[in-house]
């Protein structure tokens, strides 16, 4: 997950569908990148950084303590199993 990507989109007040349309991304593809379900290609990273007018390194910086959707899902599954034992 890239919290700075979500933050920058929020700060600029831009909708995901607007970004997708202007960058010629599939809306679901962009959503998956933003929400951490898909790793962006180098070209996609550059396009997004340029569009959002920020450094690519900052935009795609990953933070250790931010849970990913996948880790939250598996944590929930593990918790459900532990609670029923």
C-alpha positions as CSV (number, residue, x, y, z in Angstrom):
1,X,0.0,0.0,0.0
2,X,1.2,3.5,-0.8
3,X,-0.2,5.9,1.8
4,X,1.4,8.9,0.1
5,X,-0.4,8.1,-3.1
6,X,-3.8,8.2,-1.4
7,X,-2.8,11.3,0.5
8,X,-1.7,13.2,-2.6
9,X,-4.9,12.3,-4.4
10,X,-6.9,13.4,-1.4
11,X,-5.0,16.7,-1.0
12,X,-5.5,17.6,-4.6
13,X,-9.2,16.7,-4.5
14,X,-9.0,14.6,-7.6
15,X,-11.3,11.7,-8.2
16,X,-9.8,8.3,-9.2
17,X,-12.0,8.1,-12.3
18,X,-10.7,11.5,-13.4
19,X,-7.0,10.3,-13.0
20,X,-7.8,7.0,-14.8
21,X,-9.5,8.8,-17.7
22,X,-6.7,11.4,-18.2
23,X,-3.9,8.8,-17.9
24,X,-5.8,6.2,-20.0
25,X,-5.8,3.7,-17.1
26,X,-8.5,1.2,-16.5
27,X,-10.4,2.4,-13.4
28,X,-10.2,-0.9,-11.7
29,X,-6.4,-1.1,-12.4
30,X,-5.9,2.3,-10.8
31,X,-8.0,1.4,-7.8
32,X,-6.0,-1.8,-7.3
33,X,-2.7,0.2,-7.4
34,X,-4.1,2.8,-4.9
35,X,-5.4,0.2,-2.5
36,X,-2.3,-2.0,-2.6
37,X,-3.7,-5.0,-4.5
38,X,-1.5,-4.4,-7.6
39,X,2.1,-3.3,-8.0
40,X,2.4,-0.4,-10.5
41,X,4.8,-0.8,-13.4
42,X,7.7,1.7,-13.8
43,X,5.8,3.5,-16.5
44,X,2.7,3.8,-14.3
45,X,4.7,5.0,-11.4
46,X,6.2,7.8,-13.6
47,X,2.9,8.8,-15.1
48,X,1.2,9.0,-11.7
49,X,4.1,11.0,-10.1
50,X,4.1,13.4,-13.0
51,X,0.3,13.8,-13.0
52,X,0.3,14.4,-9.2
53,X,3.3,16.7,-9.5
54,X,5.4,14.9,-6.8
55,X,8.6,12.9,-6.6
56,X,8.1,9.3,-7.6
57,X,10.2,8.0,-4.7
58,X,8.0,9.8,-2.2
59,X,4.7,8.9,-3.8
60,X,5.5,5.2,-3.8
61,X,7.2,5.0,-0.4
62,X,6.0,2.1,1.6
63,X,5.6,2.4,5.4
64,X,6.3,-0.5,7.7
65,X,3.4,0.1,10.1
66,X,0.7,0.6,7.6
67,X,-1.3,-2.6,7.2
68,X,-1.9,-3.8,3.6
69,X,-5.4,-5.0,2.6
70,X,-3.9,-8.5,2.2
71,X,-2.4,-8.5,5.7
72,X,-5.7,-7.3,7.2
73,X,-7.6,-10.0,5.4
74,X,-5.3,-12.8,6.6
75,X,-5.2,-11.4,10.1
76,X,-9.0,-11.5,10.1
77,X,-9.0,-15.1,8.9
78,X,-6.4,-16.1,11.5
79,X,-8.4,-14.4,14.2
80,X,-11.6,-16.2,13.2
81,X,-9.9,-19.6,13.4
82,X,-8.4,-18.8,16.8
83,X,-11.7,-17.7,18.2
84,X,-13.5,-20.8,17.2
85,X,-10.9,-23.3,18.6
